[in-house]
Amino acid sequence: MDLISTDDAKCREIEVAAIDFQRPDWTLFQTLSWIAYREPAMINTFRTVRAAVWYGPTNISGTQKDQNALQVLMSWVRAGRLAAIRNGNRVDREYWIAHYDKWHDDIVFWRDEVLDLWPEATANAKNLSACRKWLAEERRAHPAQPKTKQEYALEAKNSFKVGPGQFETAWKGAAEDVPSAGWSRAGRPKKS
């Protein structure tokens, strides 16, 4: 009987995760779980901030994509790239400067904003590889950078569905694949 109840509980967890993954807003803990694992079935892995900080890749089944989920989340919130919401109101990024470690259980994030920054892992690897290849081809075809990095980032987001972090990884990878002095200067590209 214990085996059946364990299987039933596991099935229920998977059903709840599927429902929670589709919610328009995610709790702090769901957001941390997503950043760490990027698997819909693991959206409810962390139930406390402490769990997100303490659990390493071997403590829970599944491999963590990011072992510093809390630090990563905080960096994006403090930079103003991801809005934290508490009691229906956006929490200003300035709040986090003085309250770095003051996470509240009632903080939520918009699912779409989280997924823009950390897309699903399944499509991520293929898209990241395709984006890197495209950027390398651009570097080969244009010895001098014809567009701004932000313009490339927007095009990559629309074409390859990569978030800012993934784009940065592809950008650096393409620079390793095809070194080009004309692409390493800061500022807007020179008009020809």
Secondary structure, DSSP 8 states (H G I E B T S, - for coil): -HHHHHHHHHHHHHHHHHHHHHSSEEEHHHHHHHHHH--GGGTT--SSHHHHHH--TTTSSS--S-TTHHHHHHHHHHTTSS-EEETTEEE-HHHHHH-TT---TTEEEEHHHHHHHS--HHHHHHHHHHHHHHHHHHHHH-SS--S-HHHHHHHHHHHH---HHHHHHHHHHHHHHS--GGGSS-SS----
